[in-house]
Each structure stands twice: as structure tokens, then as C-alpha cells.
Amino acid sequence: MQWLIESLAAKHGVDLCQAGVSLTLTRPGQSGGLLLYNAGADHVVLARLVRDPEGQLLPEEEFLFFTSDSTGWKPVEIRYSPAAWATYVAAAGTPGERIDSINNGEAMLNGFVACWAGRLAEEGWLTEGQASVRISGCQSTNHTQCYGDLWQCSGCKKWVCYAEGTDNHPELCDDCWAQRYHPTLVIACDCSEEQCGA
């Protein structure tokens, strides 16, 4: 799974070592997605998302990795739905006992993770995944792609990432700059209508 996560992060220019960063991937014509994020303390999470009846994306499988092991990333915890487990049991021909942490057997845990890494690669996430990168705590409503660090606008006091700001007044977020210098200007976000309704 390490190769898959690192490949997805590299393809979309995301540093998963950065605190609070997350990468959400969707695929055209698919209702689910993938979420990768820095969980702090040398841990990275990959979650496969499915859409519930209310339209919310929720994790069906979730893999937590410790990334500072000298031999490579180590899976330390997984969460999964009964359907995900049934898929693995059918594909791997393993006994039906559930696993959830390294205490349940490293070989079975590694097998489950490897099975899902192959499945996710086969589903086309490396070739067809469309990215949205956010930094936890970024309060901008003007973009869907975050980068850099967070900084506080001197006007409205919102915390935003480097996707906000101008060269002539770098202390102001896009909204405050537009309000001060072009009060009739409306800043349109770059997200799709489904995301925010704009």
C-alpha cells in the first residue's frame, strides 16, 4: 500500500508529511472516492469512501500506517465494513476471522492491506483519480486546492493557505483584498456546483 499512497501523493504534488494535509480523489462516473491524510505522529491514513443514502462520503475501509519504521510503512490499524471483509475473504481464500490491528496477526493484516492495494490500483485511482487538496484549518471558500502553510488574514482574521493573497497586499486574504480595492468584484470559487452550489 505504501507504493500506492506515495504514487498518488507524488502524482498530485501532495506532501503527506505536512501536518493537516489531505488529498481527496474522485473518479468520473463513480460515486465514491479515496481520502489520504496526515494523521500526525508519523501516521498516514488511506480511506476508501462510499456514498451513503444521504449523499455523504463515508469510509468503507480505513488503513492507518506508521511511516517512520526503518523497513517501510507498517499497517497498525484497519477499519472496514462487513462487505469489505467478505470481498477480501473471497479473493484471498482466508478464514473468516476479523482483524483490526497488528495484534491479530501481522501476516493477515499485511495480506488484507496488500489485497486492497492491488484492488485500488486495478480500479484506476492512479490513472483516473481527480484530486482536491486541502489543509486542515484552511478557511478559504475561494479555492479547492490548498498549498503551503496557513497564515492569518489581517483583515478578517481567517486562517488561509498560500492559495490566498496578492502580491501588493500579502497580509489580506482574497475576500478582504477584493472588498477593500474592488468592492463590486465577486470572487467566484473554483469548485463545482455540486460542491458548494455556486
C-alpha angles and dihedrals in degrees: 000000000000091000091050095049093044091047092050092047092048093047091054097037096245123151104211089190089070111100114249097008119140134182120203118192129194130178127219112264094010125110098206134062149187127256123198120182145162106251094188130246094064094306130129126189130206116191128183108217130211128187116248123214090271091055098253120138109237130177116260094176125017125187123194116198132191103221103190100071112123091226096052138278116332123209107230103170139011133187122193144162123251088252091056091051092048090052091052094046090051094047098042100033091227129151115275098248113126123239128200110160143016088272090071094064128301094224094055092044091050090047092053091049093047091048092053093044089057092045093051091048090050090051088064102247092142094052105029105028115123112207137223114181121198134173114219109252097024105137097189118130093185102077143026098207115075126192139166123016133318121264132179121246111234090216108049098010093233117150110235137165130244091277084081128067140057135245095242096048108019092169092069128076117229093263094052092044091051092045092051101041105022109022092174093052115104115204110219118207120235096229125107122264090251091059100053109357094241 
